[in-house]
Amino acid sequence: MATNSGNGFRRGAVTARTQFQHSNGDWQKRDERSGRFMERKSSEGAFKGVAREPDGRDTKNS
């Protein structure tokens, strides 16, 4: 489980989650186990500590 460090970054990776960027620049999280779409972030930058698709950090359907 990832935890906040209090210094603008997370320690560890968020497991069973991936993220991808829409063509309009928004980032969206996806649950690897169910494939369900989760939060969508329209502010600057990607989600912290979440693997980008495809990247291979987590195993298939972790």
N, CA, C and O atoms as a Maestro MAE file, in Angstrom:
{
 s_m_m2io_version
 :::
 2.0.0
}

f_m_ct {
 s_m_title
 :::
 protein
 m_atom[248] {
  # First column is atom index #
  i_m_mmod_type
  r_m_x_coord
  r_m_y_coord
  r_m_z_coord
  i_m_residue_number
  s_m_chain_name
  s_m_pdb_residue_name
  s_m_pdb_atom_name
  i_m_atomic_number
  :::
  1 25 0.840 -1.182 0.000 1 A "MET " " N  " 7
  2 3 0.000 0.000 0.000 1 A "MET " " CA " 6
  3 2 0.880 1.238 0.000 1 A "MET " " C  " 6
  4 15 1.840 1.325 0.765 1 A "MET " " O  " 8
  5 25 0.559 2.177 -0.840 2 A "ALA " " N  " 7
  6 3 1.320 3.426 -0.902 2 A "ALA " " CA " 6
  7 2 0.894 4.349 0.233 2 A "ALA " " C  " 6
  8 15 -0.272 4.374 0.624 2 A "ALA " " O  " 8
  9 25 1.844 5.098 0.748 3 A "THR " " N  " 7
  10 3 1.543 6.062 1.805 3 A "THR " " CA " 6
  11 2 2.110 7.418 1.411 3 A "THR " " C  " 6
  12 15 3.120 7.503 0.713 3 A "THR " " O  " 8
  13 25 1.446 8.478 1.867 4 A "ASN " " N  " 7
  14 3 1.929 9.829 1.603 4 A "ASN " " CA " 6
  15 2 3.140 10.105 2.465 4 A "ASN " " C  " 6
  16 15 3.182 9.713 3.631 4 A "ASN " " O  " 8
  17 25 4.121 10.776 1.899 5 A "SER " " N  " 7
  18 3 5.328 11.112 2.652 5 A "SER " " CA " 6
  19 2 5.215 12.476 3.317 5 A "SER " " C  " 6
  20 15 5.963 12.779 4.246 5 A "SER " " O  " 8
  21 25 4.284 13.302 2.847 6 A "GLY " " N  " 7
  22 3 4.171 14.661 3.344 6 A "GLY " " CA " 6
  23 2 5.089 15.625 2.606 6 A "GLY " " C  " 6
  24 15 5.107 16.819 2.903 6 A "GLY " " O  " 8
  25 25 5.853 15.109 1.642 7 A "ASN " " N  " 7
  26 3 6.790 15.925 0.870 7 A "ASN " " CA " 6
  27 2 6.443 15.972 -0.617 7 A "ASN " " C  " 6
  28 15 7.321 16.216 -1.445 7 A "ASN " " O  " 8
  29 25 5.180 15.743 -0.964 8 A "GLY " " N  " 7
  30 3 4.753 15.836 -2.356 8 A "GLY " " CA " 6
  31 2 4.934 14.582 -3.183 8 A "GLY " " C  " 6
  32 15 4.829 14.632 -4.409 8 A "GLY " " O  " 8
  33 25 5.202 13.456 -2.538 9 A "PHE " " N  " 7
  34 3 5.311 12.193 -3.271 9 A "PHE " " CA " 6
  35 2 4.834 11.053 -2.381 9 A "PHE " " C  " 6
  36 15 4.666 11.234 -1.175 9 A "PHE " " O  " 8
  37 25 4.616 9.879 -2.968 10 A "ARG " " N  " 7
  38 3 4.180 8.694 -2.223 10 A "ARG " " CA " 6
  39 2 5.331 7.713 -2.107 10 A "ARG " " C  " 6
  40 15 6.195 7.635 -2.980 10 A "ARG " " O  " 8
  41 25 5.325 6.970 -1.017 11 A "ARG " " N  " 7
  42 3 6.285 5.874 -0.851 11 A "ARG " " CA " 6
  43 2 5.565 4.588 -1.251 11 A "ARG " " C  " 6
  44 15 4.530 4.244 -0.680 11 A "ARG " " O  " 8
  45 25 6.118 3.884 -2.234 12 A "GLY " " N  " 7
  46 3 5.496 2.650 -2.707 12 A "GLY " " CA " 6
  47 2 4.521 2.925 -3.837 12 A "GLY " " C  " 6
  48 15 4.149 4.070 -4.093 12 A "GLY " " O  " 8
  49 25 4.124 1.882 -4.492 13 A "ALA " " N  " 7
  50 3 3.196 1.989 -5.613 13 A "ALA " " CA " 6
  51 2 1.793 1.621 -5.166 13 A "ALA " " C  " 6
  52 15 1.612 0.816 -4.252 13 A "ALA " " O  " 8
  53 25 0.810 2.209 -5.810 14 A "VAL " " N  " 7
  54 3 -0.574 1.849 -5.583 14 A "VAL " " CA " 6
  55 2 -0.809 0.572 -6.380 14 A "VAL " " C  " 6
  56 15 -0.636 0.574 -7.599 14 A "VAL " " O  " 8
  57 25 -1.199 -0.519 -5.722 15 A "THR " " N  " 7
  58 3 -1.343 -1.802 -6.413 15 A "THR " " CA " 6
  59 2 -2.730 -1.952 -7.018 15 A "THR " " C  " 6
  60 15 -3.697 -1.351 -6.553 15 A "THR " " O  " 8
  61 25 -2.807 -2.755 -8.051 16 A "ALA " " N  " 7
  62 3 -4.041 -3.106 -8.760 16 A "ALA " " CA " 6
  63 2 -4.723 -1.896 -9.373 16 A "ALA " " C  " 6
  64 15 -5.937 -1.918 -9.579 16 A "ALA " " O  " 8
  65 25 -3.971 -0.836 -9.672 17 A "ARG " " N  " 7
  66 3 -4.503 0.352 -10.326 17 A "ARG " " CA " 6
  67 2 -3.537 0.767 -11.433 17 A "ARG " " C  " 6
  68 15 -2.320 0.677 -11.276 17 A "ARG " " O  " 8
  69 25 -4.089 1.215 -12.537 18 A "THR " " N  " 7
  70 3 -3.288 1.791 -13.599 18 A "THR " " CA " 6
  71 2 -3.944 3.105 -14.005 18 A "THR " " C  " 6
  72 15 -5.085 3.378 -13.631 18 A "THR " " O  " 8
  73 25 -3.226 3.912 -14.764 19 A "GLN " " N  " 7
  74 3 -3.790 5.164 -15.242 19 A "GLN " " CA " 6
  75 2 -3.399 5.378 -16.688 19 A "GLN " " C  " 6
  76 15 -2.382 4.868 -17.160 19 A "GLN " " O  " 8
  77 25 -4.227 6.142 -17.381 20 A "PHE " " N  " 7
  78 3 -3.935 6.489 -18.765 20 A "PHE " " CA " 6
  79 2 -4.417 7.911 -18.996 20 A "PHE " " C  " 6
  80 15 -5.230 8.440 -18.238 20 A "PHE " " O  " 8
  81 25 -3.898 8.520 -20.059 21 A "GLN " " N  " 7
  82 3 -4.231 9.899 -20.357 21 A "GLN " " CA " 6
  83 2 -5.176 9.957 -21.541 21 A "GLN " " C  " 6
  84 15 -4.914 9.365 -22.588 21 A "GLN " " O  " 8
  85 25 -6.292 10.684 -21.368 22 A "HIS " " N  " 7
  86 3 -7.240 10.906 -22.456 22 A "HIS " " CA " 6
  87 2 -6.650 11.904 -23.441 22 A "HIS " " C  " 6
  88 15 -5.680 12.594 -23.127 22 A "HIS " " O  " 8
  89 25 -7.228 11.980 -24.620 23 A "SER " " N  " 7
  90 3 -6.732 12.901 -25.650 23 A "SER " " CA " 6
  91 2 -6.864 14.362 -25.231 23 A "SER " " C  " 6
  92 15 -6.143 15.217 -25.744 23 A "SER " " O  " 8
  93 25 -7.779 14.660 -24.302 24 A "ASN " " N  " 7
  94 3 -7.941 16.046 -23.846 24 A "ASN " " CA " 6
  95 2 -6.975 16.400 -22.708 24 A "ASN " " C  " 6
  96 15 -6.997 17.529 -22.218 24 A "ASN " " O  " 8
  97 25 -6.131 15.458 -22.283 25 A "GLY " " N  " 7
  98 3 -5.129 15.721 -21.256 25 A "GLY " " CA " 6
  99 2 -5.504 15.253 -19.866 25 A "GLY " " C  " 6
  100 15 -4.649 15.249 -18.980 25 A "GLY " " O  " 8
  101 25 -6.760 14.853 -19.637 26 A "ASP " " N  " 7
  102 3 -7.187 14.348 -18.324 26 A "ASP " " CA " 6
  103 2 -6.609 12.960 -18.083 26 A "ASP " " C  " 6
  104 15 -6.433 12.182 -19.021 26 A "ASP " " O  " 8
  105 25 -6.310 12.650 -16.811 27 A "TRP " " N  " 7
  106 3 -5.829 11.318 -16.435 27 A "TRP " " CA " 6
  107 2 -6.972 10.557 -15.783 27 A "TRP " " C  " 6
  108 15 -7.758 11.146 -15.041 27 A "TRP " " O  " 8
  109 25 -7.079 9.256 -16.047 28 A "GLN " " N  " 7
  110 3 -8.119 8.426 -15.444 28 A "GLN " " CA " 6
  111 2 -7.514 7.146 -14.907 28 A "GLN " " C  " 6
  112 15 -6.641 6.539 -15.527 28 A "GLN " " O  " 8
  113 25 -8.007 6.741 -13.716 29 A "LYS " " N  " 7
  114 3 -7.539 5.499 -13.100 29 A "LYS " " CA " 6
  115 2 -8.458 4.352 -13.504 29 A "LYS " " C  " 6
  116 15 -9.653 4.540 -13.737 29 A "LYS " " O  " 8
  117 25 -7.869 3.155 -13.582 30 A "ARG " " N  " 7
  118 3 -8.629 1.945 -13.896 30 A "ARG " " CA " 6
  119 2 -8.255 0.862 -12.886 30 A "ARG " " C  " 6
  120 15 -7.080 0.695 -12.556 30 A "ARG " " O  " 8
  121 25 -9.250 0.130 -12.400 31 A "ASP " " N  " 7
  122 3 -9.031 -1.000 -11.504 31 A "ASP " " CA " 6
  123 2 -8.597 -2.180 -12.360 31 A "ASP " " C  " 6
  124 15 -9.325 -2.585 -13.266 31 A "ASP " " O  " 8
  125 25 -7.418 -2.738 -12.085 32 A "GLU " " N  " 7
  126 3 -6.903 -3.839 -12.905 32 A "GLU " " CA " 6
  127 2 -7.717 -5.114 -12.745 32 A "GLU " " C  " 6
  128 15 -7.828 -5.898 -13.687 32 A "GLU " " O  " 8
  129 25 -8.274 -5.327 -11.592 33 A "ARG " " N  " 7
  130 3 -8.994 -6.590 -11.348 33 A "ARG " " CA " 6
  131 2 -10.328 -6.637 -12.081 33 A "ARG " " C  " 6
  132 15 -10.649 -7.646 -12.709 33 A "ARG " " O  " 8
  133 25 -11.114 -5.555 -12.012 34 A "SER " " N  " 7
  134 3 -12.438 -5.560 -12.622 34 A "SER " " CA " 6
  135 2 -12.482 -4.828 -13.958 34 A "SER " " C  " 6
  136 15 -13.428 -5.005 -14.725 34 A "SER " " O  " 8
  137 25 -11.469 -4.006 -14.249 35 A "GLY " " N  " 7
  138 3 -11.467 -3.212 -15.466 35 A "GLY " " CA " 6
  139 2 -12.314 -1.955 -15.360 35 A "GLY " " C  " 6
  140 15 -12.430 -1.194 -16.321 35 A "GLY " " O  " 8
  141 25 -12.904 -1.737 -14.188 36 A "ARG " " N  " 7
  142 3 -13.796 -0.596 -13.970 36 A "ARG " " CA " 6
  143 2 -13.006 0.715 -13.954 36 A "ARG " " C  " 6
  144 15 -11.924 0.798 -13.371 36 A "ARG " " O  " 8
  145 25 -13.569 1.736 -14.605 37 A "PHE " " N  " 7
  146 3 -12.959 3.057 -14.559 37 A "PHE " " CA " 6
  147 2 -13.250 3.690 -13.216 37 A "PHE " " C  " 6
  148 15 -14.327 3.512 -12.646 37 A "PHE " " O  " 8
  149 25 -12.265 4.437 -12.714 38 A "MET " " N  " 7
  150 3 -12.394 5.051 -11.406 38 A "MET " " CA " 6
  151 2 -12.310 6.569 -11.562 38 A "MET " " C  " 6
  152 15 -12.945 7.136 -12.451 38 A "MET " " O  " 8
  153 25 -11.546 7.216 -10.720 39 A "GLU " " N  " 7
  154 3 -11.452 8.668 -10.729 39 A "GLU " " CA " 6
  155 2 -10.879 9.201 -12.030 39 A "GLU " " C  " 6
  156 15 -10.114 8.531 -12.723 39 A "GLU " " O  " 8
  157 25 -11.276 10.432 -12.339 40 A "ARG " " N  " 7
  158 3 -10.728 11.149 -13.482 40 A "ARG " " CA " 6
  159 2 -10.169 12.467 -12.964 40 A "ARG " " C  " 6
  160 15 -10.846 13.181 -12.225 40 A "ARG " " O  " 8
  161 25 -8.954 12.788 -13.342 41 A "LYS " " N  " 7
  162 3 -8.272 13.970 -12.822 41 A "LYS " " CA " 6
  163 2 -8.078 14.974 -13.941 41 A "LYS " " C  " 6
  164 15 -7.423 14.678 -14.940 41 A "LYS " " O  " 8
  165 25 -8.647 16.164 -13.778 42 A "SER " " N  " 7
  166 3 -8.512 17.191 -14.808 42 A "SER " " CA " 6
  167 2 -7.461 18.231 -14.439 42 A "SER " " C  " 6
  168 15 -7.086 19.045 -15.282 42 A "SER " " O  " 8
  169 25 -6.976 18.223 -13.190 43 A "SER " " N  " 7
  170 3 -5.934 19.171 -12.803 43 A "SER " " CA " 6
  171 2 -4.586 18.725 -13.361 43 A "SER " " C  " 6
  172 15 -4.461 17.631 -13.911 43 A "SER " " O  " 8
  173 25 -3.591 19.575 -13.213 44 A "GLU " " N  " 7
  174 3 -2.256 19.351 -13.773 44 A "GLU " " CA " 6
  175 2 -1.624 18.053 -13.268 44 A "GLU " " C  " 6
  176 15 -1.700 17.748 -12.078 44 A "GLU " " O  " 8
  177 25 -1.002 17.293 -14.164 45 A "GLY " " N  " 7
  178 3 -0.223 16.116 -13.795 45 A "GLY " " CA " 6
  179 2 -1.037 14.850 -13.609 45 A "GLY " " C  " 6
  180 15 -2.266 14.865 -13.546 45 A "GLY " " O  " 8
  181 25 -0.296 13.753 -13.522 46 A "ALA " " N  " 7
  182 3 -0.903 12.432 -13.360 46 A "ALA " " CA " 6
  183 2 -1.108 12.118 -11.876 46 A "ALA " " C  " 6
  184 15 -0.646 12.859 -11.009 46 A "ALA " " O  " 8
  185 25 -1.808 11.010 -11.590 47 A "PHE " " N  " 7
  186 3 -1.964 10.537 -10.218 47 A "PHE " " CA " 6
  187 2 -0.604 10.088 -9.703 47 A "PHE " " C  " 6
  188 15 0.173 9.497 -10.453 47 A "PHE " " O  " 8
  189 25 -0.303 10.357 -8.435 48 A "LYS " " N  " 7
  190 3 0.985 9.978 -7.856 48 A "LYS " " CA " 6
  191 2 0.969 8.499 -7.475 48 A "LYS " " C  " 6
  192 15 0.004 8.020 -6.879 48 A "LYS " " O  " 8
  193 25 2.013 7.790 -7.812 49 A "GLY " " N  " 7
  194 3 2.192 6.413 -7.385 49 A "GLY " " CA " 6
  195 2 1.382 5.376 -8.121 49 A "GLY " " C  " 6
  196 15 1.382 4.209 -7.728 49 A "GLY " " O  " 8
  197 25 0.683 5.765 -9.188 50 A "VAL " " N  " 7
  198 3 -0.150 4.830 -9.946 50 A "VAL " " CA " 6
  199 2 0.556 4.527 -11.268 50 A "VAL " " C  " 6
  200 15 0.980 5.443 -11.973 50 A "VAL " " O  " 8
  201 25 0.681 3.244 -11.602 51 A "ALA " " N  " 7
  202 3 1.367 2.816 -12.830 51 A "ALA " " CA " 6
  203 2 0.617 3.318 -14.054 51 A "ALA " " C  " 6
  204 15 -0.613 3.378 -14.071 51 A "ALA " " O  " 8
  205 25 1.374 3.671 -15.065 52 A "ARG " " N  " 7
  206 3 0.774 4.109 -16.324 52 A "ARG " " CA " 6
  207 2 0.591 2.908 -17.236 52 A "ARG " " C  " 6
  208 15 1.353 1.943 -17.163 52 A "ARG " " O  " 8
  209 25 -0.420 2.967 -18.093 53 A "GLU " " N  " 7
  210 3 -0.684 1.878 -19.027 53 A "GLU " " CA " 6
  211 2 0.066 2.109 -20.320 53 A "GLU " " C  " 6
  212 15 0.179 3.262 -20.738 53 A "GLU " " O  " 8
  213 25 0.578 1.107 -20.968 54 A "PRO " " N  " 7
  214 3 1.045 -0.131 -20.353 54 A "PRO " " CA " 6
  215 2 2.427 0.104 -19.778 54 A "PRO " " C  " 6
  216 15 3.223 0.841 -20.359 54 A "PRO " " O  " 8
  217 25 2.718 -0.500 -18.668 55 A "ASP " " N  " 7
  218 3 4.051 -0.284 -18.091 55 A "ASP " " CA " 6
  219 2 4.639 -1.541 -17.483 55 A "ASP " " C  " 6
  220 15 5.861 -1.640 -17.365 55 A "ASP " " O  " 8
  221 25 3.817 -2.508 -17.090 56 A "GLY " " N  " 7
  222 3 4.327 -3.792 -16.661 56 A "GLY " " CA " 6
  223 2 4.819 -3.876 -15.229 56 A "GLY " " C  " 6
  224 15 5.401 -4.890 -14.844 56 A "GLY " " O  " 8
  225 25 4.600 -2.825 -14.415 57 A "ARG " " N  " 7
  226 3 5.047 -2.909 -13.010 57 A "ARG " " CA " 6
  227 2 4.265 -3.978 -12.266 57 A "ARG " " C  " 6
  228 15 4.848 -4.776 -11.532 57 A "ARG " " O  " 8
  229 25 2.964 -4.001 -12.447 58 A "ASP " " N  " 7
  230 3 2.126 -5.000 -11.774 58 A "ASP " " CA " 6
  231 2 1.944 -6.199 -12.687 58 A "ASP " " C  " 6
  232 15 2.091 -6.094 -13.905 58 A "ASP " " O  " 8
  233 25 1.624 -7.330 -12.094 59 A "THR " " N  " 7
  234 3 1.328 -8.498 -12.903 59 A "THR " " CA " 6
  235 2 -0.057 -8.325 -13.524 59 A "THR " " C  " 6
  236 15 -0.819 -7.447 -13.117 59 A "THR " " O  " 8
  237 25 -0.373 -9.144 -14.489 60 A "LYS " " N  " 7
  238 3 -1.672 -9.051 -15.140 60 A "LYS " " CA " 6
  239 2 -2.775 -9.286 -14.107 60 A "LYS " " C  " 6
  240 15 -2.781 -10.300 -13.410 60 A "LYS " " O  " 8
  241 25 -3.693 -8.348 -14.020 61 A "ASN " " N  " 7
  242 3 -4.833 -8.416 -13.080 61 A "ASN " " CA " 6
  243 2 -4.389 -8.587 -11.642 61 A "ASN " " C  " 6
  244 15 -4.929 -9.431 -10.927 61 A "ASN " " O  " 8
  245 25 -3.412 -7.798 -11.202 62 A "SER " " N  " 7
  246 3 -2.927 -7.926 -9.827 62 A "SER " " CA " 6
  247 2 -3.982 -7.694 -8.786 62 A "SER " " C  " 6
  248 15 -3.699 -7.773 -7.591 62 A "SER " " O  " 8
  :::
 }
 m_bond[247] {
  # First column is bond index #
  i_m_from
  i_m_to
  i_m_order
  :::
  1 1 2 1
  2 2 3 1
  3 3 4 2
  4 3 5 1
  5 5 6 1
  6 6 7 1
  7 7 8 2
  8 7 9 1
  9 9 10 1
  10 10 11 1
  11 11 12 2
  12 11 13 1
  13 13 14 1
  14 14 15 1
  15 15 16 2
  16 15 17 1
  17 17 18 1
  18 18 19 1
  19 19 20 2
  20 19 21 1
  21 21 22 1
  22 22 23 1
  23 23 24 2
  24 23 25 1
  25 25 26 1
  26 26 27 1
  27 27 28 2
  28 27 29 1
  29 29 30 1
  30 30 31 1
  31 31 32 2
  32 31 33 1
  33 33 34 1
  34 34 35 1
  35 35 36 2
  36 35 37 1
  37 37 38 1
  38 38 39 1
  39 39 40 2
  40 39 41 1
  41 41 42 1
  42 42 43 1
  43 43 44 2
  44 43 45 1
  45 45 46 1
  46 46 47 1
  47 47 48 2
  48 47 49 1
  49 49 50 1
  50 50 51 1
  51 51 52 2
  52 51 53 1
  53 53 54 1
  54 54 55 1
  55 55 56 2
  56 55 57 1
  57 57 58 1
  58 58 59 1
  59 59 60 2
  60 59 61 1
  61 61 62 1
  62 62 63 1
  63 63 64 2
  64 63 65 1
  65 65 66 1
  66 66 67 1
  67 67 68 2
  68 67 69 1
  69 69 70 1
  70 70 71 1
  71 71 72 2
  72 71 73 1
  73 73 74 1
  74 74 75 1
  75 75 76 2
  76 75 77 1
  77 77 78 1
  78 78 79 1
  79 79 80 2
  80 79 81 1
  81 81 82 1
  82 82 83 1
  83 83 84 2
  84 83 85 1
  85 85 86 1
  86 86 87 1
  87 87 88 2
  88 87 89 1
  89 89 90 1
  90 90 91 1
  91 91 92 2
  92 91 93 1
  93 93 94 1
  94 94 95 1
  95 95 96 2
  96 95 97 1
  97 97 98 1
  98 98 99 1
  99 99 100 2
  100 99 101 1
  101 101 102 1
  102 102 103 1
  103 103 104 2
  104 103 105 1
  105 105 106 1
  106 106 107 1
  107 107 108 2
  108 107 109 1
  109 109 110 1
  110 110 111 1
  111 111 112 2
  112 111 113 1
  113 113 114 1
  114 114 115 1
  115 115 116 2
  116 115 117 1
  117 117 118 1
  118 118 119 1
  119 119 120 2
  120 119 121 1
  121 121 122 1
  122 122 123 1
  123 123 124 2
  124 123 125 1
  125 125 126 1
  126 126 127 1
  127 127 128 2
  128 127 129 1
  129 129 130 1
  130 130 131 1
  131 131 132 2
  132 131 133 1
  133 133 134 1
  134 134 135 1
  135 135 136 2
  136 135 137 1
  137 137 138 1
  138 138 139 1
  139 139 140 2
  140 139 141 1
  141 141 142 1
  142 142 143 1
  143 143 144 2
  144 143 145 1
  145 145 146 1
  146 146 147 1
  147 147 148 2
  148 147 149 1
  149 149 150 1
  150 150 151 1
  151 151 152 2
  152 151 153 1
  153 153 154 1
  154 154 155 1
  155 155 156 2
  156 155 157 1
  157 157 158 1
  158 158 159 1
  159 159 160 2
  160 159 161 1
  161 161 162 1
  162 162 163 1
  163 163 164 2
  164 163 165 1
  165 165 166 1
  166 166 167 1
  167 167 168 2
  168 167 169 1
  169 169 170 1
  170 170 171 1
  171 171 172 2
  172 171 173 1
  173 173 174 1
  174 174 175 1
  175 175 176 2
  176 175 177 1
  177 177 178 1
  178 178 179 1
  179 179 180 2
  180 179 181 1
  181 181 182 1
  182 182 183 1
  183 183 184 2
  184 183 185 1
  185 185 186 1
  186 186 187 1
  187 187 188 2
  188 187 189 1
  189 189 190 1
  190 190 191 1
  191 191 192 2
  192 191 193 1
  193 193 194 1
  194 194 195 1
  195 195 196 2
  196 195 197 1
  197 197 198 1
  198 198 199 1
  199 199 200 2
  200 199 201 1
  201 201 202 1
  202 202 203 1
  203 203 204 2
  204 203 205 1
  205 205 206 1
  206 206 207 1
  207 207 208 2
  208 207 209 1
  209 209 210 1
  210 210 211 1
  211 211 212 2
  212 211 213 1
  213 213 214 1
  214 214 215 1
  215 215 216 2
  216 215 217 1
  217 217 218 1
  218 218 219 1
  219 219 220 2
  220 219 221 1
  221 221 222 1
  222 222 223 1
  223 223 224 2
  224 223 225 1
  225 225 226 1
  226 226 227 1
  227 227 228 2
  228 227 229 1
  229 229 230 1
  230 230 231 1
  231 231 232 2
  232 231 233 1
  233 233 234 1
  234 234 235 1
  235 235 236 2
  236 235 237 1
  237 237 238 1
  238 238 239 1
  239 239 240 2
  240 239 241 1
  241 241 242 1
  242 242 243 1
  243 243 244 2
  244 243 245 1
  245 245 246 1
  246 246 247 1
  247 247 248 2
  :::
 }
}
